[in-house]
Amino acid sequence: MLLTIVAFAGFYESARHAVHYADILAEALHGRLVLLHVSRVSPHDSYALVSDGYHRSELSHEANTASALYRQAEALHTPTIVEIATDLLPAVAQDVAQRHRSVLFVLGQPDLTHPAAASVAMSCAELLRAGHFPLLVVPMRALATRAPHRMMIAADREPFTLAPAAQPLCQLLAQAGSDVVVAHVSSGVEDDAGCGAALRAVQASGLVGEITPELRGYDYSDYCEGVLAAVQDTQPDLVVLLARKRSFLGELFHRSVTARVLARCPVPVLVLPTSASAPRTAARGRNTAIA
């Protein structure tokens, strides 16, 4: 299935860098690119109580934005279309995903010290809550010269099944050849059995296909610090995190492990949604699942 990459587009450096990275990724995967510009982020429709004419009037003001984005698209290597939305709503994300089918959303890493960071964070949370779709967060420090070739998958011992929306992303990992690392973080004890269970969970999910990943364990009481230490140790081009469906995604950027990794990781982070249908093992370790 042809992959469509939807990049949140804008004119500041972080957004332009994320679009450039998305273009390189789409070209490597022979995919398509959509530049999506949103003016605001809201969990509710701000136009529900106003006339359609007001909404149409506001959309007409976005014509200059669209023209500027099309000029930006002319410098890209991938066939690109531009879409404009006044508000990013759950229904908007769902509509984009349905029309373009196989979708990966790409976003510049939010600067938590910037006044607009809360809006950016909410946009990601709403995307995941609305459709449970894959999300790639690109930091400014990430080199945007080629598609990733070395990947690190942060996994715990719990089996998982990729959500349907995440399954097309397996082709991205397939491009890594045999250079994939599974990193297992345990708390307070060296847990070889947990490491082995994490590797089996990744292989059983179909995430890496026929690739045999390298396996490394890390002992950290703080799971986020353990993942970041693994990133420093393994030096990947891409980090893969698994988003459990049981997680309260509305708090994604506030208190969860995923939020902290996305905010601090120096390389791009791919968040893949999982389904709740994975078989559960009888034995449980004291490991922290990614939320």
C-alpha positions, 0 to 999 in steps of 0.5 A: 500500500502506498504510504502517505506522509502528512506533515504539519507545515508552517513557516518557522524553522521547526516546521520547515525542518520537519517537512524537509525530513518528511520529504526525504522519507516519502521519497525513500519509501516511494510515498506521497506527501501532504502539507497540512496547515492548521491555524488552531488546535481545539477538541471542540468545533469552534464554528458550531455556534456561528454561521457557515458564512463566517467559516467560509470567510475565515477560510478565504483568508487562508489563500495566502497561506496556501499559496506560500505552502505551494511555493514551499512544495515546489522545492520538495522531491516528492509529489505534494499536495497542500491542505488547509484547516482552520482548526485541528479537530479529531474529525479533521485528523480522521478525515485526512487519514480516511481520504489518504488511507495509509497515513503517517503524521509528521510533526516538528519536536515541540519546544516546551519553553515556547508559548505555542508548545501547549497547542502543538502538544494538544495537536499530537494528543488529538491526532492519537485520540481521534484515530490512533494513528502513527506519529513521527516527531522530528527534532531540530538536531536530526540530520535530514539527509537520508531515510533512517538506517539504524533503528532502536525499538524500546520494548517491554516484555508484554506482547503486542499487536500493531494497530492496523494504521501502524502496519504499513510502517513495517516497510520503513523498518524493513529498509534498515536491513539488519541494523535494528536494536531492541532496547529493554529497560528494567528497574532495579535489577538486571532482567535477562528474562525480560530482555528475551521476552521483549525481543520475542514480543517485537519479533512476534508482532511482525514489526521487524519482519525477517530481521534479527535485531540486536538485543540490549538491556538497561537498568534504570529506575526512571524509564524515560532516562533509561530510553534516552540512555539507550539512545545515547548508547545505540546511536540510532537514526530513529527511535520506535515507541509503542503506544498502548491503547489502554493509555490515556492519550489526552495526557500524552504530553503531560506526564507520560513516558512517551511525552518525556521521550518525545520532548527530549530525544535528539533523534526522530521518534516514531510512535506506533499505536498497538491494539489491545488484542495481543495475548498476555503472558502469565508472568509479569515483571516490574517493568514500566510499559510505555504509555 
